[in-house]
Amino acid sequence: MKGAAKEICGIVSDNQKLKEDGSDEKIAGKVQGKIGQVEKVLGN
């Protein structure tokens, strides 16, 4: 949620860096979630 909030703040304030940081954090969170799902399936 933190990444999405940063991304929205960047859009509203017209701050490209904040928008990009938020987008990066959002993507990183999704990747981390998928890694957790894979580890759960593999039993690690």
C-alpha positions as CSV (number, residue, x, y, z in Angstrom):
1,M,0.0,0.0,0.0
2,K,2.9,2.3,0.7
3,G,4.1,2.3,-2.9
4,A,0.6,3.0,-4.2
5,A,0.2,5.9,-1.9
6,K,3.6,7.4,-3.0
7,E,2.6,6.9,-6.6
8,I,-0.7,8.8,-6.1
9,C,1.0,11.6,-4.2
10,G,3.5,11.9,-7.0
11,I,0.7,12.1,-9.6
12,V,-1.3,14.7,-7.6
13,S,1.7,16.9,-6.8
14,D,3.2,16.5,-10.3
15,N,6.4,15.1,-8.8
16,Q,7.8,12.6,-11.3
17,K,10.5,11.2,-8.9
18,L,7.9,10.5,-6.1
19,K,5.6,8.8,-8.7
20,E,8.5,6.6,-10.0
21,D,9.6,5.7,-6.5
22,G,6.0,4.7,-5.6
23,S,5.7,2.6,-8.7
24,D,9.0,0.9,-8.0
25,E,8.0,0.1,-4.5
26,K,4.6,-1.2,-5.6
27,I,6.3,-3.6,-8.2
28,A,8.8,-4.7,-5.6
29,G,6.0,-5.6,-3.2
30,K,4.2,-7.6,-5.8
31,V,7.4,-9.5,-6.6
32,Q,8.1,-10.2,-3.0
33,G,4.5,-11.5,-2.6
34,K,5.0,-13.9,-5.5
35,I,8.3,-15.1,-4.1
36,G,6.5,-15.9,-0.8
37,Q,3.8,-17.8,-2.7
38,V,6.4,-19.9,-4.5
39,E,8.3,-20.6,-1.3
40,K,5.0,-21.7,0.4
41,V,4.3,-24.1,-2.5
42,L,7.9,-25.5,-2.4
43,G,7.7,-25.8,1.4
44,N,10.7,-23.6,2.2
